[in-house]
Amino acid sequence: MSDDSEFAESGDRLAVAKTYKLFIGGAFPRSESGRTYQVTDADGHFLANVARGSRKDGRDAVSAARKAFGGWSGATAYNRGQVIYRIAEMLEGRRAQFVDLLRDGGEGQPGPVVDAAIDRIVHYAGWTDKLAAVFGGANPVAGPFFSFSAPEPTGVVVAVAPQQDSLLGLVSVIAPIITSGNTVVVLASQTRPLAAVALAEVLATSDLPGGVVNILTGDPAEIAPHLAAHGDVDALDLTGAEGDLRTSLERSAAGTVKRVYAPPISDFGRVPGTVRLRAFLETKTVWHPTGALSLGGGGGY
């Protein structure tokens, strides 16, 4: 029998380099173009190969988000809250991994950043069953009517995540969008995508239905313009888009009359309020007559 020492770790062993894929419809496909790009640490050392998404991958992600929208928006507020809270539980269980990823990417204070991301998900999980009470209600009207307003999700949202804050920025964009029942296609940080793809692995093993969150890696300037003009996209979150890219995306969105949310780039770092929740909510108002009505000589209500 061979000696176990033959299989002992040696200093000349080559590590297995991982190729990170896209996250579309709950699955991890390679880019249809077959392209990848290298991600390096703060010192320029190789970390991983990452899929470089294309416009076709973007269209596939939009289709997956649209397919998932009916089930997710139709779920009870309680159910959505439980699912989102489960994401926080899963992220908490893999805290050490995310701290290492942020440290490798050169992001300062990775421990507090990961904790803040977890807390932010918990915060939004608690909002799911409060949206109707806070943003809806009965309206006073001068007439024999009841008038009620209720918030509803906008639909499929495309979001550009902050480029320098790969986890907290990503979570701050995704969580409020899905809290109200929207589905999202998010373009992760191009230079620091590893936390985003690791988060996709968390989402895939949580209770989140496939297609509710879709994560694309690559160059936002290549993918985002096609999504901004896509007829099946209902809204844009341009938190991570700057300069000429932001301007061009706003113009592209105008062609299909999309809702556009374009806050200051540092907006996501603030203590969560209600602005991001309201950004992708529509208000539906219903009128209903009250009192006796004459119906062919008889009485009715």
Secondary structure, 3 states (H helix, E strand, C coil): CCCHHHHCCCCCCCCCCCEECCEECCECCCCCCCCEEEEECCCCCEEEEEECCCHHHHHHHHHHHHHHHHHHHHCCHHHHHHHHHHHHHHHHHCHHHHHHHHHHCCCCCHHHHHHHHHHHHHHHHCCCCCHHHHHCEECCCCCCEEEEEEEEECCEEEEECCCCCCCHHHHHHHHHHHHCCCEEEEECCCCCCHHHHHHHHHHHCCCCCCCCEEEECCCHHHHHHHHHCCCCCCEEECCCCCHHHHHHHHHHHHCCCCEEECCCCCHHHCCCCCHHHHHCEEEEEEEEECCCEEECCEEEC
